């Protein structure tokens, strides 16, 4: 999926090559089609929320709910355990594709380019036709200055980008609310300075950006625009829990995220990227990646269907 930078470049070349057609009024139509194709966002389910099912049933359920693909968890306590990636990832990918869904992305805990397991995961993923993956999170060392932390993060991410290039993969670092690296959003841009966005960019999460940025999140979104290659989607609101205000995830449209503004911005600024949906509100344990539900599966599936229906309606409006 193209990012904004490559989109603008491609459209510019397309415009130049079609100048001869302007008298026939065809340029506008061609560019409109290019924009539509570039921003045709696929919707994936984060497989964490279907870990109460085996690979086959997970894929069938994802298809039933209406997803375009599955974002497989390949990490500790995930659908695919890292130490079993060579044996189990092919099985998971096969199950998803046999159900007519996309199996070209995964979510990992990868942060160390020098870890032998990192290489094994990336090689296996590439062999299975996976093209995109989300990294794990980096943590600040408060014994040293923030700038020194960012320098260390940048070095790691440069090495990971080189590995991604070797295997033909595109990685993404997610912004996440809290004190971890990426929480403020702006620090990700510094962490990725000099890193080729074709091989390592940003998985932008509007829920976490809103929790940290309040009303200023559009500034951070604009700052990262050229580096964004995918999105995580969920909603939240602040609640007072035992005297402490905390962000609590809720079903889409019931929280504080301004999705109308969000989708308007990413469409108008041509920020391309597919969407992985998360369901981190109470769902009988599915929100936490449980292997055994405490509420009927039908209720869990109904909630997911409602959320994906809402997202598809938002996409139609932008």
C-alpha positions as CSV (number, residue, x, y, z in Angstrom):
1,X,0.0,0.0,0.0
2,X,1.4,3.4,-1.0
3,X,2.2,6.1,1.5
4,X,1.4,9.7,0.8
5,X,4.9,10.5,-0.6
6,X,4.8,7.7,-3.2
7,X,1.2,8.6,-4.0
8,X,2.0,12.2,-4.8
9,X,5.0,11.1,-6.9
10,X,3.0,8.6,-8.9
11,X,0.2,11.0,-9.5
12,X,2.6,13.7,-10.7
13,X,4.1,11.3,-13.2
14,X,0.7,10.2,-14.2
15,X,-0.4,13.8,-14.8
16,X,2.6,14.5,-17.0
17,X,2.1,11.4,-19.1
18,X,-1.5,12.2,-19.7
19,X,-1.2,15.9,-20.6
20,X,-2.0,15.1,-24.2
21,X,-5.4,13.8,-23.1
22,X,-6.5,17.1,-21.4
23,X,-8.5,18.2,-24.4
24,X,-10.6,15.2,-24.1
25,X,-11.2,15.8,-20.4
26,X,-9.8,12.5,-19.3
27,X,-7.1,13.6,-16.9
28,X,-9.4,14.3,-14.0
29,X,-11.2,11.0,-14.4
30,X,-7.9,9.1,-14.4
31,X,-6.6,10.9,-11.3
32,X,-9.8,10.3,-9.5
33,X,-9.5,6.6,-10.2
34,X,-5.9,6.6,-9.0
35,X,-6.9,8.3,-5.7
36,X,-9.8,5.9,-5.2
37,X,-7.5,2.9,-5.8
38,X,-4.8,4.3,-3.5
39,X,-7.2,4.9,-0.6
40,X,-9.1,1.7,-1.0
41,X,-8.5,0.6,2.6
42,X,-8.7,-3.1,3.5
43,X,-10.0,-3.9,7.0
44,X,-8.3,-6.6,9.0
45,X,-9.1,-8.1,12.4
46,X,-6.3,-8.2,15.0
47,X,-6.2,-12.0,15.6
48,X,-5.6,-11.5,19.3
49,X,-9.4,-11.1,19.6
50,X,-10.0,-14.5,18.0
51,X,-7.5,-16.5,20.0
52,X,-10.3,-18.5,21.5
53,X,-10.5,-20.3,18.1
54,X,-8.0,-22.5,16.2
55,X,-6.6,-21.3,12.9
56,X,-9.4,-22.7,10.8
57,X,-12.3,-21.5,12.9
58,X,-10.5,-18.1,13.4
59,X,-10.5,-17.6,9.6
60,X,-14.1,-18.8,9.1
61,X,-15.2,-16.4,11.9
62,X,-13.3,-13.4,10.4
63,X,-14.9,-14.1,7.1
64,X,-18.4,-14.3,8.7
65,X,-17.9,-11.0,10.4
66,X,-16.9,-9.3,7.2
67,X,-13.2,-8.6,7.4
68,X,-11.0,-8.5,4.3
69,X,-8.1,-10.1,6.1
70,X,-6.5,-11.2,9.4
71,X,-3.6,-9.4,11.1
72,X,-1.9,-12.5,12.7
73,X,-0.4,-12.3,16.2
74,X,3.1,-13.7,15.9
75,X,4.4,-13.0,19.4
76,X,4.5,-14.4,22.9
77,X,1.0,-15.6,23.9
78,X,-0.1,-15.0,20.3
79,X,-1.8,-17.1,17.7
80,X,1.6,-18.1,16.5
81,X,4.4,-18.4,19.1
82,X,7.7,-16.9,17.9
83,X,9.7,-20.1,18.7
84,X,7.2,-22.1,16.6
85,X,7.0,-19.6,13.7
86,X,8.5,-22.0,11.1
87,X,5.9,-24.7,12.0
88,X,2.8,-22.7,12.8
89,X,2.8,-19.6,10.7
90,X,2.3,-21.5,7.4
91,X,-0.7,-23.3,9.0
92,X,-2.3,-20.0,10.1
93,X,-1.6,-18.3,6.7
94,X,-3.1,-21.3,4.8
95,X,-6.2,-21.3,7.0
96,X,-6.8,-17.6,6.4
97,X,-6.3,-17.8,2.6
98,X,-8.4,-20.9,2.2
99,X,-11.3,-18.8,3.5
100,X,-10.7,-16.1,0.8
101,X,-9.1,-13.6,3.2
102,X,-5.9,-11.6,3.1
103,X,-3.0,-13.0,5.1
104,X,-0.3,-10.5,4.3
105,X,0.3,-8.9,7.7
106,X,1.3,-9.8,11.2
107,X,1.8,-8.2,14.6
108,X,5.0,-9.1,16.4
109,X,7.1,-8.2,19.5
110,X,10.2,-7.6,17.3
111,X,12.4,-4.7,18.6
112,X,15.9,-6.3,18.4
113,X,17.5,-6.6,15.0
114,X,20.3,-8.7,16.5
115,X,18.1,-11.4,17.9
116,X,18.3,-14.7,15.9
117,X,14.5,-15.2,16.4
118,X,13.9,-11.8,14.7
119,X,15.6,-13.1,11.6
120,X,13.7,-16.4,11.7
121,X,10.3,-14.6,12.1
122,X,11.0,-12.2,9.2
123,X,12.3,-14.9,6.9
124,X,9.4,-17.2,7.6
125,X,6.9,-14.4,7.1
126,X,8.5,-13.4,3.8
127,X,8.4,-17.0,2.6
128,X,4.7,-17.1,3.4
129,X,3.9,-14.0,1.4
130,X,3.5,-11.6,4.4
131,X,4.5,-8.1,3.4
132,X,3.7,-5.9,6.4
133,X,4.2,-6.3,10.1
134,X,3.9,-4.3,13.3
135,X,6.9,-4.1,15.7
136,X,6.9,-4.4,19.4
137,X,7.4,-1.4,21.7
138,X,10.6,0.3,22.8
139,X,10.9,1.6,26.4
140,X,12.7,4.7,27.6
141,X,15.6,4.3,29.9
142,X,15.0,7.1,32.4
143,X,18.7,7.0,33.6
144,X,19.7,8.7,30.4
145,X,18.3,11.8,28.5
146,X,15.4,11.4,26.1
147,X,17.6,12.5,23.2
148,X,20.0,9.7,23.9
149,X,17.2,7.2,24.1
150,X,16.0,8.4,20.7
151,X,19.5,8.0,19.2
152,X,19.6,4.4,20.4
153,X,16.1,3.7,19.1
154,X,17.0,5.2,15.7
155,X,20.0,2.9,15.5
156,X,17.8,-0.2,16.2
157,X,15.2,0.9,13.7
158,X,17.8,1.6,10.9
159,X,19.0,-2.0,11.4
160,X,15.5,-3.4,11.3
161,X,14.8,-1.4,8.1
162,X,17.9,-3.0,6.6
163,X,16.6,-6.5,7.5
164,X,13.1,-5.6,6.1
165,X,14.7,-4.6,2.8
166,X,16.6,-7.9,2.7
167,X,13.4,-9.8,3.1
168,X,11.1,-7.5,1.1
169,X,9.0,-6.5,4.2
170,X,7.6,-3.3,5.5
171,X,7.6,-2.7,9.2
172,X,5.6,-0.3,11.3
173,X,6.0,1.2,14.8
174,X,2.8,2.0,16.6
175,X,2.2,5.0,18.8
176,X,0.8,4.0,22.1
177,X,-0.5,6.1,25.0
178,X,1.7,6.2,28.1
179,X,5.4,6.7,28.8
180,X,6.7,4.2,26.3
181,X,8.5,5.3,23.2
182,X,6.0,6.6,20.7
183,X,3.5,7.9,23.3
184,X,4.0,11.6,22.5
185,X,3.8,10.7,18.7
186,X,6.4,13.4,17.7
187,X,9.2,11.2,19.1
188,X,8.5,8.5,16.5
189,X,9.4,11.0,13.7
190,X,12.8,11.4,15.4
191,X,13.2,7.7,16.0
192,X,12.6,7.1,12.2
193,X,14.9,10.0,11.0
194,X,16.9,8.8,8.0
195,X,15.0,5.5,7.9
196,X,13.6,4.5,4.5
197,X,9.8,4.6,4.8
198,X,9.5,2.0,2.1
199,X,10.8,-0.5,4.7
200,X,9.9,0.9,8.1
201,X,7.2,3.4,9.0
202,X,4.3,4.1,11.4
203,X,1.2,2.2,12.4
204,X,-0.9,5.2,13.5
205,X,-3.4,4.6,16.3
206,X,-5.9,7.4,16.6
207,X,-7.2,6.2,20.0
208,X,-3.8,6.5,21.6
209,X,-3.0,9.7,19.8
210,X,-6.2,11.3,21.1
211,X,-5.5,10.0,24.7
212,X,-2.1,11.7,24.6
213,X,-2.8,14.7,22.3
214,X,-6.3,15.8,23.3
215,X,-7.4,18.3,20.7
216,X,-3.9,18.7,19.2
217,X,-3.7,15.2,17.7
218,X,-4.1,16.5,14.1
219,X,-0.7,18.2,14.4
220,X,1.0,14.9,15.3
221,X,-0.9,13.1,12.5
222,X,0.3,15.7,10.0
223,X,3.9,15.5,11.3
224,X,4.0,11.7,10.7
225,X,2.0,11.7,7.5
226,X,4.8,10.7,5.2
227,X,5.8,7.8,7.4
228,X,2.4,6.3,8.0
229,X,1.7,3.0,6.2
230,X,-1.1,1.5,8.3
231,X,-3.7,2.2,11.0
232,X,-5.0,0.6,14.2
233,X,-8.6,1.5,15.1
234,X,-10.4,1.7,18.4
235,X,-12.2,4.2,20.6
236,X,-12.0,5.3,24.3
237,X,-13.2,7.7,27.0
238,X,-11.8,8.9,30.2
239,X,-13.4,7.3,33.3
240,X,-12.8,7.9,37.0
241,X,-11.8,4.4,38.4
242,X,-11.2,4.3,42.1
243,X,-10.4,7.9,42.2
244,X,-8.0,7.8,39.3
245,X,-8.8,9.0,35.8
246,X,-7.9,6.4,33.2
247,X,-8.6,5.9,29.4
248,X,-11.1,3.1,29.0
249,X,-11.6,1.5,25.5
250,X,-15.2,1.4,24.4
251,X,-17.1,0.3,21.2
252,X,-16.5,2.5,18.2
253,X,-18.5,5.8,18.2
254,X,-19.2,5.6,22.0
255,X,-16.0,7.4,23.0
256,X,-14.0,10.6,22.6
257,X,-12.2,9.9,19.3
258,X,-13.3,12.3,16.5
259,X,-13.5,9.8,13.7
260,X,-15.2,12.2,11.3
261,X,-12.2,14.5,11.5
262,X,-9.7,11.7,11.5
263,X,-11.0,10.1,8.3
264,X,-11.4,13.5,6.6
265,X,-7.8,14.3,7.3
266,X,-6.3,11.0,6.1
267,X,-8.4,11.2,3.0
268,X,-7.7,14.8,2.1
269,X,-4.0,14.4,2.8
270,X,-3.8,11.2,0.8
271,X,-2.4,9.2,3.7
272,X,-2.8,5.6,2.5
273,X,-2.8,2.5,4.6
274,X,-5.0,-0.4,5.6
275,X,-6.8,-0.7,8.9
276,X,-6.5,-3.3,11.7
277,X,-9.5,-3.2,14.0
278,X,-9.1,-3.8,17.7
279,X,-11.8,-4.8,20.2
280,X,-10.4,-4.0,23.6
281,X,-13.6,-3.3,25.5
282,X,-15.3,-6.0,27.6
283,X,-16.0,-9.0,25.3
284,X,-15.9,-12.0,27.6
285,X,-12.1,-12.1,27.5
286,X,-11.7,-11.8,23.7
287,X,-10.4,-8.2,24.4
288,X,-7.4,-9.7,26.2
289,X,-6.7,-12.6,23.8
290,X,-8.2,-15.3,26.0
291,X,-8.5,-18.9,24.8
292,X,-11.8,-19.4,26.6
293,X,-14.8,-16.9,26.4
294,X,-16.9,-16.1,29.4
295,X,-19.8,-14.9,27.3
296,X,-21.6,-16.5,24.3
297,X,-19.5,-16.4,21.1
298,X,-22.6,-15.0,19.3
299,X,-22.5,-11.9,21.4
300,X,-18.8,-11.4,20.7
301,X,-19.3,-11.8,17.0
302,X,-22.3,-9.5,17.0
303,X,-20.3,-6.7,18.7
304,X,-17.5,-7.1,16.1
305,X,-20.0,-7.0,13.2
306,X,-21.5,-3.8,14.6
307,X,-18.0,-2.1,14.8
308,X,-17.0,-3.1,11.3
309,X,-20.3,-1.9,9.9
310,X,-19.6,1.5,11.5
311,X,-16.1,1.7,10.0
312,X,-17.4,0.8,6.5
313,X,-20.0,3.6,6.7
314,X,-17.3,6.1,7.8
315,X,-15.1,5.0,4.8
316,X,-18.0,5.5,2.4
317,X,-18.4,9.1,3.6
318,X,-14.7,10.0,2.9
